[in-house]
């Protein structure tokens, strides 16, 4: 709407087309009144709001505006932790960097952001959980202050799913246990919650009571990723083993490109398959050593197929991710490994082949950077050129 003022005040949807299994990325408040929301199938959004204006995402433009907003935060305090393209925590504790009232600082931030032509909502609290939830209370231009000592009362009546980190599965399990509000969650026995939810259980209890101790990590521009992954949705279901394996190789190659661009090597691979909007399965496996080579982690992703899929089951989305960037799992070494390797011609050939394949991937990256993504393509890329959903691909970085 900033770039197209004529769209202001009208129902506007950003996302892929209904005819190619598109998904809504976001929608204006005017469209949301019709029931449209992010992650909704485009065909459903079109039915709910047939007169909406549709547009695809323009992520370079979003990044440009995001950098401007983050720059405003850094002007006010150097203690900024960016967690996504449109969200950040910042520390304005009186006396830590400025003696000014935090409310005055936040009002000035809102005005400066408004001068860019966009809006922001801010939550002020003594920890990240409270501030995050407060920022959601009064959109699109709200400023919600939770004073010290009032955290528990502020959180108590809110649904458990309002707290970040409680997704669909955890929320459903909590509700089945009769825990519907954050106040009820805060009253639970931490030991019992640990039995039910593992190490995350006691932490949920602390956060729900407003007792979380958290600090801003001073990590501007999104910091170090926990994982790098790619997903592709296909305009028709994939049902044969040949098709699904080709899709896994295709998506793994995209993930490899992003890993090399970021200079990251991971030691765990995740395969994700989505069968319809309500059914998704994932499988993970550690690697012998960190890698950024899709010929290595892609092969492991293919090996995981049988854990999550039976041939003939329709597949609409394939995702491949790599994580654990802090080193490989411990591996027992042998005194004879090096000597055996030197004597084993086949072993040398295998090592050379792996190195050559990675060099091929690096060369392909360079050619695509210079001449465009269409400059070089493999068979598993070409077969899907006309079968991709036109929703913007989810080339994801999951941040801490």
Buried (B, 14 or more C-beta within 10 A) or exposed (E): BEEEEEBEEBBBBBBBBBEBBBBBBBBBEBBBEBEBBBEBBBBBBBEBBEEBBBBBBEEEEEEEBBEBBBEBBBEBBEBBBBBEBBEBBBBBEEEEBBEEEBEEBBEBBBEBBEEEEBEBBBBBBBBBBBBBBBBBBEEEEBBBBBEEEBBBEBBBEBEBBBBEEBEEEBBEEBEEBEBBBBBBBBEBEEEEBBEEBEEBBBBBBBBBBBBBEBEBBBBBEBBEBBBBBBBBBBBEEBEEBEBBBBBBBBBBBBBBBBBBEBEBBBBBBBBBBBBEEEEBEBBBBBBEEBBBBBBBBBBBBBEBBEEBBEEEBEBBBBBBBBBBBEEBEEEEEEEEEEEEEEEEEEEEEEEEEBEEBBEEBBEBBEEBEEEEEEEBBEEBBEBBEEBBBBBBBBBBBEBE
